[in-house]
Amino acid sequence: MRSIVTSYLPVQADGSLSGTATSQSWWYRYDSMSRLVMTKGMPVGPPLPFTAPRSPSGP
């Protein structure tokens, strides 16, 4: 799984920036063939253990 976290100032109806930052966290999951199987999801339950990706040329 991978995640993207963003923080930004929303634009108000009058075109000015809001004074309060908004944050979003999106999670993406891929299957063994690198196909996207979850997009803009949110994890539910306990966190899964992290496994570092292997390089294509070695362990």
C-alpha positions in Angstrom: 0.0 0.0 0.0 1.1 3.5 -0.6 -0.3 6.8 0.7 -0.4 10.4 -0.3 -0.9 13.2 2.2 -1.7 16.7 1.2 -2.3 19.9 3.0 -3.7 23.1 1.4 -5.6 26.3 1.9 -9.1 25.9 0.3 -10.4 28.7 -2.0 -13.5 30.3 -0.6 -16.6 31.3 -2.7 -15.3 34.9 -3.0 -11.9 33.7 -4.4 -9.9 34.3 -1.3 -7.9 31.6 0.5 -9.2 30.2 3.7 -7.2 30.9 6.8 -7.4 27.2 7.9 -5.3 24.5 6.2 -7.1 21.3 5.1 -5.4 17.9 5.1 -6.3 14.8 3.2 -4.7 11.3 3.3 -5.4 8.8 0.5 -4.3 5.2 0.3 -3.6 3.2 -2.8 -3.1 -0.6 -3.1 -1.7 -2.6 -6.0 -1.9 -6.3 -6.7 1.0 -8.6 -7.6 0.8 -7.4 -11.3 1.0 -3.7 -10.3 -2.7 -3.1 -11.1 -4.4 -0.5 -9.0 -7.0 -2.3 -6.8 -7.8 0.4 -4.2 -7.8 4.1 -5.0 -8.4 7.0 -2.6 -9.2 4.5 0.1 -8.7 4.7 3.8 -7.2 1.8 5.9 -9.6 0.2 8.4 -8.4 -1.8 11.4 -4.9 -2.3 12.7 -2.0 -1.3 10.5 -0.5 -3.9 8.3 3.2 -4.7 8.7 5.5 -2.8 6.3 7.7 -4.7 3.9 10.3 -2.8 2.0 10.1 -3.2 -1.8 12.8 -5.3 -3.4 15.0 -3.9 -6.2 14.6 -5.8 -9.5 18.3 -6.8 -9.5 18.6 -8.4 -6.1 17.1 -9.3 -2.7 
